[in-house]
Structures are given as C-alpha cells and as structure tokens.
Amino acid sequence: MNFLRRTLGKLALKAADLTLDNPQGWEFLMGPETWAKVRVGADTQLQIAAAFSAIRLISETVGTLPLHLYHRTSGGRERAVNDPRYGLVHDQPNEYMTAVEWKEAMAVSICTLGQSYNYVNRFQSTGRIVSIQPVHKSRVKPTINDDGSIDYSLTLRSGRPLEGLKRQDICPVRGFGGVGDLEGYAPHKLHSNSLALSVAVEKYGAEFFGSGGRPSGILTTAAEFKKEGRDSLRESFAKYMRESWLSGMLPVLDSSTTYTPITTPNNDAQFIETRKLQIAEIARIYRVPLHMLMELDKASYNNGEQANKHFLDYTLLSYLKRIEQALNSCLLTDGEKRARSHYFEFDVRGLLRGDSTQRAQYYVSMRNAGAITQNEIRDLENLPLMKGADDLLVPLNMAPSDMLRDLIAAKE
C-alpha cells in the first residue's frame, strides 16, 4: 500500500495520467520500450557505470569551481563580497546545502533531466533574496500564456502548490534542447536504445558469470513426453543444475539424455569489445574525454593534458555559461541588468592550473611584462603577502611607443 501511494504521488507530480488507454503514466514508471527490450528511465543513467562516472565528473567539477558575484568599477571589476547574494552563491544558498552541493545538484539535474530549477525565496517587502533551493524537475510545471508570458507552478515538499510563479522566482537553467522547448532534452529519452544496450550487455555478463560461466542449451532425451512431462522435466533439470552449481559438484546425466549448448561464445559475441564500445558511446553522449572515464587504452600524458583543456572548452563551458546567465537573469535587479553593473561568473583558473614548472614560467612572463605584482603571485600560490611587494615592475630597456617616436623626432 505504501509503494502504491508513493507511486501515485510521483505520477501526480509528473502530471501523468495513469489510464488503460494512455500509457504515458506507465512509461514514467518503467521507461519507454527499447530495441534491446530493456526499460530505460531517468535513474538508469546512474546505474550504468560509465554514465554515472561521466555525470559525476561533470557535476563534481562544476560544484568545485568557485562562483563569484562581480561589481564593475571604474578601475575594472571587484568581487561584491558585501552583497548578500555573494554569500548565497559562494558559500551557502540555503540552510541544508553548501554552495558546492547546490552547484553539483544543478549540474546533475541538467545532465540527467536536461533541466534544473531553483526556487528563489525573497522577502516580500524588500525583495531581498533569503535562500536558493534546487527543486526536482517533476515538481515544476511551466505554462505558456496566451500573451506569450510564462508562469510556473511549483509543488512544495509538503505538497502545497505555488501557482503563478515567474522566471525570477524559479530560476530555470535549461540544458541543450530544441527550438521552442521550455525544457532541455533528457539523455535517457534521446539515447534510450544506446543506454539500454549498455544495460543489456551488463545483464548478459552478470547472468553468464552468475551461472558459473555455463552457457544455456537444449536438453535432448530419447523418451517422448507430453507438454506436462516436458515442463516437469525442464523444472527438475534446472533445479538439479542449480543445486549442482551451488554445491560445486559435477552434474551427471543418464545415457539417454544429452545437453547441447546453444549460447554464442563470448569471444564470438565480442563481449569485451562491445563493453568498451559502450563506454565510448557514453562518452559521446555526455561529451566527456574517454580517458576521463578511466578508459586509458589510447591515452598518454601528452594528449591527456590537451584533453583537460578540451574538457573545459567543449564540455564544461556550456554548463557554466548556462548557469551564469540564468543567475544573471533571475538574481539581478532590472537596474543592475540595464547598467550591466553586476554579473555572476565561475573562476576556472584552478582547473587550468598547470604543474609547478608551468606556473613558474607563467608568473615570470607576467611579472616581466608588468601585468602582475609579487603579492598577486603569492596570493595565487596561497602564500602570505609581503610588504613592499605591490609595485608593478618592467625591464629598464622598455619604454612606451610614443616616447620612442618623440626621441626619434628629436634626433631628426
């Protein structure tokens, strides 16, 4: 009864009809049918090792990247650390989550469901943001009005609905999606057959090795049986084989009975090759470098370093920009957006941090160019600041180009 109640509650949140002539609700429970005859749902992605690794890699990396609120000044920009919103996005967005967990939850939702929603709780009197809470996609329903505006309805954990919410109240982060769609594509719906193949291959391997590596086959006997006799013989033989396998004893058949294996051998079925191919397929779906899924057959230290930058440019960047622009759209005031005085941005320098030799060469080049000070270098290396190390220095043999033109003109 409790299972039925929970199931119907999930269907109500999904707004799915559970009727005999409308299978939409049933497909939510079991997932759509696939070519491999395996049902694939949203949670199936997390049950496939390669997909779980890809989702975890993306989400944990996004979660650990610092997120700042910047304020533009006449001298450039500075972190708006005194703004209450800075503490929410950088440290703790709500009472039960840290900023790392919140950013990670957003990335997981985008990876698995194609959409992330964040309920923004504000003081009604001042409009000040009190908390930002991620909510599951199934608890939010967007509706397009006749005038083109969009309203959102949210079902709270208590079951109480909130109607007529606007974009700034729900902060939607849309993943990759189609034209006119309010929500992004869910990978398990677009690539259900590919994910189902991974499940089928893993199931085949588990059943094969779970049976002690014994292939299935046909039992042949000289006696003739009716249907009831065949069924009884099949059940007794399966029980005998199972007991023999569990006890580790060799099964013995009488002289009139033979057992013929009919299962394709694993080497002929290319079992290992298929499993490796599915890892590459998962990497393509989530656009993750193959070596980051621990498939290192063709990886080396040289191309691995280039793949790290490729991971940032072609995998993470789309997630980071989507989150940044969603926060700019929903958490900034209209005046701040018009004046472009504030904006949210991830700090990716830690992800691009090289080894000690590379960092030393970079610091020397920037220092000699007069771009950074010694204290800025020490701050990047988490070293204490020193007095008298805040000056920008340049080589003595360098001068502004206009001064050079004046010297040449004076000599002429």
N, C-alpha and C positions, 0 to 999 in steps of 0.2 A: 504494500500500500504506500509506503514511504517512497519507493522507487517511482511508482506511478505518479505520485503527487509532484515529485521533483521534475519528472519528465514533462508533465503537463505545464508545470510552471515555466520551464525552459521554452516550450512551444509558445506559451503566451507572450514571453519576452521577445521571441522571434517573430511574433505576429503571423505564425504559420497555421493554416487550417489543417486539422487532423481529421480528414474525412475519407470515405472509401473511394470517392470519385476524384479526389485531389491528392496526389501522392507527395505534395511539397513537404508537408509536415513529417511524413515518414522518411523522406530523403534527408531531412535535417538530422534525424536520429541516427541513421545508418550510412549516410552519404550516398551519392549517385552511383549507379551501376557503371562498371568499367569493363574494358576488354578482358582484363585478367580475372574477372569475376570476383574482385575484391572491393569491398566498400571503402571509400576514402572520405574522411571528414576533416574538420579543421585540426583536430588533435592528432591525426595520423602523421602529420608533418613532424611532430615532436617525438613520434615513436620510431621514426626512421633515423638511424644513427647519423648518416651523412647530412640529412636535412636538419636534424637537431644541432649538429656541430656548426652548420652554416648560419642558422638562426641565432645561435648563442654567440658566435663570433661577431656578427653584425651588431646585435643588441648590446652585448657587453662592451664592445668598443665604443659605440655611441654613448653608453651610460658613463664611461670613464672619462670622456672628453669634457673639459670644463666649459660651462656655458655662462657667458657674461652679458650684462646689460651695459652698453656703452652710451656715453653722452658726448656729442660733438662740441668742441670748444674752438676758440679762435686759433689755438695752437695745435689743433689736431683732434684727438679724442682722449677720453679718460673713462675708467670704469665708474659707473654710477653706484658706488658701494653704499651710499647713504639712502638710496631709493629702496623702499620696502620690497619692490618686485625683484631686486637683485638677490636678496636673501632667499626668496622663494625659488628662483630658478637655479641658483648656485649652491644652496645649502639644503633647504628642506621645504618642499612645496606644500606639505600638509603634515598632520600630526603623526601619521603612521608610516611615512616613507621619507627616505633621504632623496636628494636630487639624483644620485646615481641610480637608485631603484626606479624613480619616476621616468627618467630618460630611457632606461632599459625597458621598462614596460611599454612605452610608446613605440620603441623600435620593434619589440616582439609583436605587438598588435599590427604594425604595418607589414612586417614580414609574413605573418600567418594569415591575417584577415584582410590586408590591403587598406586598412583604415584605423585611425586612432582618434579617440575622443577624450577631452579633458574638461571636466566641469569646473568652471571658474566661479568661485563663491566670493561675492562682493558685499560690502556694507551698502545698504540701500540708500542711506543718507549721503555718504561721501563718495561712493563708487570705488573705495579703496579695496584692492584685492586681498582677501583673507587667506585663501588656500586654492590650490590647483589639484584636482583629484582625477586620475585616469579612470575611465569607465569602459566597460566592455562594449564592443560594437553592438551586441544583441540588446543592450539596454537603451539604445538611442535610435530614433526613427526620424529621418529628415523628410520634410514635406514641402513641395514647391507650390506656392500660392498662385492665384490667377494673375497677380501683378508681377510675378517673377521673383518675389522675395521668398526666402526660405525660413521655415520655422522648424524647430527641433523639439521633440518630446523625449524626456528622459525618465526612466523608471529608477527610482532610488533603491538602495539595498532593502529598505523597509517595505518596498512595494508601492510606495506612494508615487504617483506620476507628477511630473512637472511639464506643463504644456506651454507652448508659445515662446520657447527659448530662442534667442538669436545666436548668430555665429560667435559673437564675443563672449557668450555665456557658456558655450560648449567646446570652443577651440578645436575644430576638426583638423586633423592632419591627414590628407589624402595621399595614398600611395599611387603607384602607377595605375592609370585607368583609362577608360575610353572617353570619347567626346560626349559631353552632356551628362556623364555619370556623376552623381554626387559622392560616390564612394569608389575606392580603388579596387582593382582586381585582387581576388584571393588566389594564391598559387595553387591551392588544393582543388580549386574548381577548374582553372585553366589547364593544369597539368595533372589531372586525376589519373590518367592512364599511365603516365610515367611513374608517378608515386606508387600506383597500385602494382606496377611491375616490380618495384623495389620490395614491396611487402610480399609479393608472391614468391620472389626468389629467396627471400629470407625465410619465409614459411616452408618452402621446399627443403632448404638446407636444414632447418630445425627438425622437420619431420623425418628426414632421411637419417640424420645422425642421432635423433632421438630414438629411432628404432634400431640402433646399433649398426647402422650402415647397411641394413638388409633391404634390398630392393623389393618392390611389390611384384606379384606374379600371378600365375594361374595354377590351381591345383587340379591335377588330372588323375582320375581313377577308372578302373575297368568296370566297376559296378554302375548300374543305371539307377537314377533317383528321380523322384518327382520333385516338384518345387519345394514342398515342405522338407523333404530329405536334403536337398541342396542347401537350403537355408540353415538347417541344423548342422550339417557338415561344415559349412563356412564359419559359423559361430564357434563351434567346438575347435576347429583348426586354428582360428585366430586366437582363441583363448589359450590353446596349447603353445602356440608360438610366443605369445606374450609372456606366459609363465616361464618358458624356457629361456627367453631373453633376460627376464628379471633375475632368474636364479643362476644365470651364466652357464647353463647346461646345454649340450648339443641336442637339438631336436632330431628325432628319428622317425621315419615314415615306413609303412609296411611295403611289401614288394609290389603291390598293385597300385601304389599311389606315387605320383611324381609331381615335383614342384618346378615350374618353368618361370624364371624371372622375365618380366616384360618391361621393366623400367630402363630408360636410356641411361647408360653410364654417365657419371658426372663429367668425365673428360670429353665425351661426345656431345653432351649438352652445353659444354663450355661454361660450366658453373662459375668458376673463378673469374673468367673473362667478363661474364655478364655482371657479376657483382662490382667489378672495377668500372665497367662501363656505366653502371647506375650511379656510382659516386661522381663520375664526370658529368652525368646528366643532372644530378642535383646541383653541382657547382654551376652549371649553365643556368639553371632555373633561378638561383639566388645570386648569380653573377659574383661568385667568390673564387679567387685563385685556387687551383686544385691543390697546391701544396699546403694551403691553409686548412684543408680538410684531412691532413695527415696522409695524403697520397703523394709519396715522395719518390716515385719511380723515376721521374724525369726532372726532378728538382735539383738545383745546385745552389751554392751560396751566392754566386754571381746573379743568376736570374731570380733568385729568391728576394734579393734586395730590391730589384726593379719591380717585382710583383707586389711588394709592400706599398710602393707608391701607386702602382696600378690599382691596388685595393682601395686606397683613399680616393683617387681621382674618379674611378668608374664604378665603385660600389657604394662607399660611404657618403660621397659628396651629395648624391641625390637625397639621401635620408636627412643629412644635416641641413641642407637648404630648405627642404620641405618643413622641417621643424622650426627653423629660424623664421621663415616667412609667415608661418601660422602664428607664432608668438607675436611677431610684429603686427599682424593683422588684428589680433584679439586682445592683447595685453596693453598695447599703447593707446593713448588717448587720441582723439581726432586732431587736436592741436599738435601733438608730437609727431603724428604721421605727416601732417601738412608741412611742418617745419623741418622734417627729417632730422630732428634733434637727438632722437634716441633710436637704438636698434639692438637686437639680440644677435649674438654671434658665438659660434663654437671656437675654441682655441685648439688648433690641430698641431701646434708646434711639437707637442710631446710625441705625437705619432710619427713625425718626420725626424725625430731626434736620432742622429747618427751615433757612431761609436766615438770614443774619446779623440782619436786622431782626426776624424772628420770635423768634429766640433771645434777642435783647436785651430784647424786651418780656416774655418768659417769665422771664428772670433778674430783671428789675426787680420784677415781681409777686411772685415767690417771695422775693426779698430783703426787700421791704417787709412781707411777711407774717411775716417772721421764720422762714421754713421752711429757708433755706439760708444759709450764710456766704459771704463774699467768696472765701475759699480754695476752697470747694466749686465756686463758679462758675469760678474759674481752673483748677481741675482738670478740669472738663468741657470747657474750651476748650484743654486741653493747654498751659497757661501755668504757669510756676514759682510755687510757693506763696510767700506773703509773711508776715513776722512781724506779729502783731497783727491778723490778718485772719480770726480763727477765732471771733469773737463773733457771736451772733445778735442782731440789732437790730430794733426795732419802732418805729413812729411814737409820738411823745410823747402824742398825743391818743387813744391806745388804751389800754384797761385791761381786766382780767378782769371778766366779768359779775357775779361775786359781790361784787367790790369796789364796783361801781356800785350794787348793791342795798343794801349797807351804808351808802353815802353818802346814798342816798335815805331810808333808815330813820332816819338820824341827824338829817336835816333835819326830819322829821316829829315 
